[in-house]
Amino acid sequence: MTELQRLQTLLAANDEPSVSRQQARERERTVPIPQTITPVPGYPQKLVVFKIAASRFWQMRCWMNGRSQRRSARTESLRLALYAARLFYEEMLARQHAENSAQQLPLPGLPAPERPARRPLACFGELAERLMRNERARAARGEWSLGSWQVMRNRLDAHLLPRWADVPVSDIDHLALLELTQHLSAQFSTTTVSQYLVVVRKVLSHAVASNLLDKLPTFPKIKIHTTPRGAFTPSEYWQIIRCARSLRGQPYPLPDDRLRASYKIRRAEQVMPNDLAWAIGFMLHSFIRPSDLKTLKHRHVEVVHSHHHYLRLTLPETKRHGKPIVTLQSAVRLYRTLRQAQQAAGFGQSDDYLFLPHLKDRNYAHWVLNFHFNWVLSKTGLKKGPHGQPRSLYSLRHSAITFRLLYGQGIDLLTLARNARTSVDVINRHYASTVTGEQNIGLLQSRRRQELRGT
């Protein structure tokens, strides 16, 4: 080829229609952005999520059945995209299994072919994801709470999948469990370590039930040391409620500290509300949990006038307890005062919340009450108990039950446990653990009338 012909060829190449260049630019918009390609933890490296210039959503890709399978995750969140990718992978596996089963159907008159041995799951991570799908279905059926499912999800993502995502379940033996226990013990309490082992046991039990593991390994024994939340004494309770009343309407003092930064309270809610003093008194006289403060509405409260005056609280079910709670008599006066003040402010209707009714985000309302209660504890110097136990809103429930044990006349644990929506065992281990015999010396030395007649 002469020099002139070579030049003409180059010129012809540069004169290609603009349509081809436009198509090239369109293809570039669908090419994965290299720095966004993220493999899914616990799954084969061929399963990835990534972003492209043509969409704001994350995309999913996996090589299977001799071709690249792609789909949009329809979310801008990487966490949700990774979850969608797991479901995408499981769906493709199920489809591949169905196709293989259809191909192996025997012809009429011919013996059925021998089925190959089932391939065990490759890793702990893949089995954990299957278990989480089952547990999510249980939560949807109401067998346990979605919050408990989220806690299990967080524990898997925090320490278990980073450690064992690609490890075969058959390799997780007693020695591996001991190493995990030692690693977690350096960071968490014995109760938390035990709860992590419960998650591991669930995953391995799922492997045994699926015939992927012969038996469970021997789990380390963890002796749980429980530290009861520090209850308040009567004098400390009065210090707290008087402090909460004296701070009403005052803004949180500057400069910002770690407490204010951790709660992320808006400036509008950094002023001490009237509701905190009411919440403190209501908890002490009603045995409710702090989580009930954010869900309690006026339609859940019924004022009962009979031989005794009290409130009947028909709260939503908590921790599988749905029986009504009855309060002490002093809660009636407190509730009436609270409702009158709220009605004057335009609230107090049956569907309005008892505490901070103007806040529609109830989790945020709970944070606001916690924030201000910690401010009161810091102001009074009662953040920790006499033995160093940390105190929080839950300590008011602890105090309510402890006061009934100390000052209630002949109250039995079963009645107290049912009214407080807990069990006798929990009261013995946590609430009654701080009660000594000397504190109830009168009951210990009391005698029945029949015994007195016989002496």
Summary of the structure (lengths in Angstrom):
residues: 455
radius of gyration: 31.6
end to end distance: 132.9
largest distance: 134.9
contacts: 1192
relative contact order: 0.06
helix: 54%
strand: 9%
